[in-house]
Amino acid sequence: MYKMISLIFIIMLISCGNVVFAGEHLLINKEGQVTATDLRAFYANNEIKADIFFKGKTIVVKGKIREIRKGCLLDDCVVISLAAGNGYEVTCMLAKAAENEAVNKNPGEIVALQGIGGGMTIGSPIVNNCVFVPMKKTTKKGKSTN
């Protein structure tokens, strides 16, 4: 009975778009964030399935800044690349409102960015209209604070 209730609960969470599973690995953490590494791995495993979960939807991606640059074709927007393991990255296109905050960021810094999933291009998941969001800090006893 317990397993059946757990299964129903997991199915309800998945259908609401709050939890995504890749095999047995939970991608979305309890703060509602997905790591850059997990997002890229999910896309590499099955781009069609990943698009169903992420493309066109608001997501929060957390990761270590690999690079900060300008680089949109038609617009002079700011791009932050998050390291996604093995030389891969997640490309985050900043919203105009977040560009000034990028001035204070550096490669190697861990950040959380909220934006709209944009699919994958040349092996890199894209997140559009990104803004910086606060990350929960953890105390020594493992409790979250803000």
C-alpha positions, -999 to 999 in steps of 0.1 A, spaced: 0 0 0 28 24 9 46 18 -24 14 25 -43 8 58 -25 44 68 -31 41 59 -68 9 80 -71 26 109 -53 56 108 -76 34 106 -107 15 137 -94 47 156 -89 60 147 -124 27 157 -140 29 191 -123 63 197 -137 80 199 -102 102 169 -104 121 153 -132 138 119 -131 166 107 -153 168 70 -143 168 69 -106 185 104 -102 164 133 -90 172 164 -112 152 191 -95 163 196 -59 140 207 -30 147 244 -38 134 239 -73 168 241 -89 185 219 -115 223 218 -117 239 227 -150 255 192 -151 221 174 -146 203 196 -172 230 190 -198 231 152 -190 193 150 -193 194 167 -228 223 145 -239 203 114 -229 171 123 -247 167 158 -262 130 152 -271 121 142 -235 142 171 -221 123 196 -243 90 183 -230 101 190 -194 121 222 -199 116 240 -232 94 271 -229 91 266 -191 106 286 -163 135 268 -147 162 277 -122 197 263 -131 225 264 -106 262 260 -115 297 273 -116 304 302 -140 327 291 -168 326 323 -189 309 357 -191 307 373 -225 287 393 -250 274 372 -278 239 373 -293 236 375 -331 210 402 -334 213 418 -299 244 427 -278 232 406 -249 253 392 -220 258 354 -219 269 334 -189 281 299 -195 278 274 -166 301 245 -165 283 212 -170 311 187 -167 335 171 -192 340 204 -210 303 209 -217 282 240 -206 247 254 -202 243 287 -220 223 313 -201 212 344 -220 207 372 -195 176 395 -195 185 431 -199 175 438 -163 202 413 -151 231 425 -172 244 450 -147 246 423 -120 268 403 -143 295 429 -138 300 417 -103 303 380 -112 334 360 -119 343 327 -135 344 300 -108 316 316 -88 285 295 -82 252 311 -92 215 303 -97 198 317 -128 161 317 -135 150 318 -171 130 301 -198 142 268 -212 152 272 -248 161 237 -259 196 226 -270 219 240 -296 251 224 -307 252 202 -275 245 230 -251 212 236 -233 200 272 -237 182 292 -210 168 325 -221 158 357 -203 178 348 -172 179 367 -140 200 360 -109 181 344 -80 193 340 -44 206 306 -34 197 291 -1 226 291 24 232 260 45 243 263 81 268 238 96 239 218 110 224 214 75 195 238 79 186 262 52 185 300 57 180 329 35 
